Protein backbone atom coordinates (compact mmCIF):
# COMPACT_ATOMS: atom_id res chain seq x y z
CA UNK A 1 0.00 0.00 0.00
CA UNK A 2 1.35 3.39 -0.96
CA UNK A 3 -0.24 5.31 1.94
CA UNK A 4 -0.91 4.20 5.49
CA UNK A 5 -4.07 6.32 5.26
CA UNK A 6 -5.69 8.13 2.31
CA UNK A 7 -7.74 11.19 3.25
CA UNK A 8 -10.75 12.33 1.25
CA UNK A 9 -10.54 15.23 -1.18
CA UNK A 10 -10.76 18.54 0.67
CA UNK A 11 -9.01 17.22 3.79
CA UNK A 12 -5.87 19.25 4.45
CA UNK A 13 -2.68 18.03 6.11
CA UNK A 14 -1.74 19.53 9.48
CA UNK A 15 -1.28 23.31 9.29
CA UNK A 16 2.39 23.09 10.32
CA UNK A 17 3.35 20.61 7.53
CA UNK A 18 6.73 21.51 6.05
CA UNK A 19 7.04 21.82 2.27
CA UNK A 20 10.78 22.38 2.06
CA UNK A 21 12.15 24.37 -0.85
CA UNK A 22 15.79 23.66 -0.01
CA UNK A 23 17.97 21.92 2.57
CA UNK A 24 18.43 25.18 4.49
CA UNK A 25 14.68 25.02 5.34
CA UNK A 26 15.37 21.96 7.50
CA UNK A 27 17.06 21.97 10.90
CA UNK A 28 20.85 21.94 10.51
CA UNK A 29 22.89 18.78 10.91
CA UNK A 30 25.72 18.69 13.41
CA UNK A 31 29.25 18.03 12.17
CA UNK A 32 29.62 14.82 14.18
CA UNK A 33 26.09 13.51 13.61
CA UNK A 34 23.49 12.82 16.27
CA UNK A 35 22.55 9.86 18.44
CA UNK A 36 18.84 9.39 19.16
CA UNK A 37 17.02 7.00 21.43
CA UNK A 38 14.06 5.60 19.51
CA UNK A 39 10.86 4.46 21.18
CA UNK A 40 8.34 2.60 19.04
CA UNK A 41 5.01 1.38 20.31
CA UNK A 42 5.36 -1.91 22.24
CA UNK A 43 9.11 -2.23 21.52
CA UNK A 44 12.24 -1.93 23.59
CA UNK A 45 14.00 1.46 23.09
CA UNK A 46 17.12 1.43 20.91
CA UNK A 47 19.68 3.95 19.67
CA UNK A 48 20.58 5.11 16.18
CA UNK A 49 23.25 7.44 14.86
CA UNK A 50 22.43 9.66 11.89
CA UNK A 51 24.50 12.18 9.96
CA UNK A 52 24.10 14.72 7.19
CA UNK A 53 20.79 14.97 5.35
CA UNK A 54 19.37 11.95 7.22
CA UNK A 55 19.93 13.85 10.47
CA UNK A 56 18.22 16.93 9.01
CA UNK A 57 15.19 14.88 7.94
CA UNK A 58 14.99 13.13 11.33
CA UNK A 59 15.13 16.47 13.16
CA UNK A 60 12.51 18.00 10.85
CA UNK A 61 10.14 15.03 11.29
CA UNK A 62 10.56 15.27 15.06
CA UNK A 63 9.16 18.79 14.84
CA UNK A 64 6.38 18.40 12.26
CA UNK A 65 5.07 16.46 9.25
CA UNK A 66 6.76 16.96 5.86
CA UNK A 67 5.39 16.78 2.33
CA UNK A 68 6.91 13.79 0.60
CA UNK A 69 7.21 15.65 -2.72
CA UNK A 70 9.78 18.03 -1.27
CA UNK A 71 12.16 19.75 -3.68
CA UNK A 72 14.97 18.35 -1.50
CA UNK A 73 14.18 14.78 -2.55
CA UNK A 74 13.95 13.50 0.98
CA UNK A 75 12.44 10.09 0.18
CA UNK A 76 15.82 8.32 0.13
CA UNK A 77 16.57 9.64 3.62
CA UNK A 78 13.13 8.65 4.90
CA UNK A 79 13.78 5.15 3.50
CA UNK A 80 17.16 5.05 5.28
CA UNK A 81 15.56 6.14 8.58
CA UNK A 82 12.87 3.49 8.18
CA UNK A 83 15.55 0.86 7.59
CA UNK A 84 17.10 1.89 10.93
CA UNK A 85 13.79 1.08 12.64
CA UNK A 86 12.00 4.43 12.72
CA UNK A 87 8.25 4.31 12.19
CA UNK A 88 7.41 6.95 9.59
CA UNK A 89 3.97 6.83 7.99
CA UNK A 90 3.04 8.34 4.66
CA UNK A 91 -0.51 9.67 4.69
CA UNK A 92 -2.13 10.58 1.38
CA UNK A 93 -4.24 13.66 0.73
CA UNK A 94 -6.49 13.70 -2.34
CA UNK A 95 -6.36 16.72 -4.63
CA UNK A 96 -8.64 15.24 -7.28
CA UNK A 97 -10.39 12.01 -8.19
CA UNK A 98 -7.08 10.31 -9.04
CA UNK A 99 -4.44 12.73 -7.81
CA UNK A 100 -2.97 12.81 -4.33
CA UNK A 101 0.24 13.69 -2.51
CA UNK A 102 1.88 12.21 0.55
CA UNK A 103 2.91 13.64 3.88
CA UNK A 104 5.52 11.91 6.04
CA UNK A 105 4.60 11.66 9.72
CA UNK A 106 6.97 10.47 12.44
CA UNK A 107 5.33 7.86 14.65
CA UNK A 108 8.45 6.93 16.62
CA UNK A 109 9.38 9.03 19.60
CA UNK A 110 12.95 10.30 19.37
CA UNK A 111 15.06 11.88 22.05
CA UNK A 112 18.58 13.07 21.42
CA UNK A 113 21.37 11.54 23.47
CA UNK A 114 23.69 14.32 24.58
CA UNK A 115 27.44 13.56 24.24
N, C-alpha and C positions, 0 to 999 in steps of 0.2 A: 504494500500500500504506500502510495506516495506521501500522503498526509496522515498524521495520527488523528486529525479531526478536520472536517471540511465544513466551514461555516457557510450559511446561506448568503446569497447576494444581498448587499446592503449592510451586512454586518462588518464593522470596522475592527481592525486590530487595536490593541491597547494604545491609548493616546501617546504614550511615551516610546513607542516603537522606533528604533533607530533605522534610518535609511541612509547608510553611510555613503558619502560621495568620494571619500578618499581615506587612506589609512590614518591620516592625522585627525579624523573625526572619532577615532576609537581611543580608549585609554592607552597611554604609552606603555611599552614593554620595558622592563628593567634590563640592564646590560647582562646580568648574570642569570636571568630567568626567574621564575617564581615556583615555589612549592605550595601546593594546595592540598588540604585534607578534603576528601570527597565523601559526602554522605548521600547514599541513595536509599530509597525506601526499602526497609526490611533487609538491608545488607550491612555488613561490617564496614566501618569507615576505612579508607585507604588513602594513600598519598600519591600525587602525580607531580611531575616537574614539567613545566612548559616554558618555551622560549619564543621570542620573535613574534610573528603574526599570530601564532596559536595562543600565545599569552594575551595578546591584545583582544582576540575574539573571546577568550574565556572571561577576561575582565569585563568586556562589554556585555556579555550575556549574563554575568552576575548582576549587572545593574538594571538591564531592561531587555525586552525582546528585540530581535533584529530581523529586518526583511532579508529573505534568502537571496533575492536578486540584487544584492548590493553591487555597486560598481567596483568594490574591492575584490570581488570573487572570493568570498569567504567560505564557500562550500567545502573546499579541500581541507580547511582548518577545522571546520565543524566535524567533518568525517574523521580527522585525526583525533580530535577530542573524544568523539564517540568511541573510537577504537581503544582509548585509554580507560574507558568505563564510565564516562560522563553520560547522563541521560539528558538528551537534547531532543525535544519534539519539534516537528515541523507541522504547524497548523496552516491549513489552506483557507483563503478568503476569496470567495467568488466575486469576479468583476463583471461577469456576463454569463450566458448560459453554458459556455464551454471554457471560458477563460478564468484563471485564478492565479494567485501568487501565494508564496509561502512565507511564513514568519517563524524563525527559530526561537524556541523558548526553553530556557534552562530549567530542568526539573531537579537536577542534583543540587544539593546545598554545598557550596564551596566556602572554605575559610582559608585565608592565607597563613602559612606557617612562617613566622618571622625568624630570620637567621640569628 
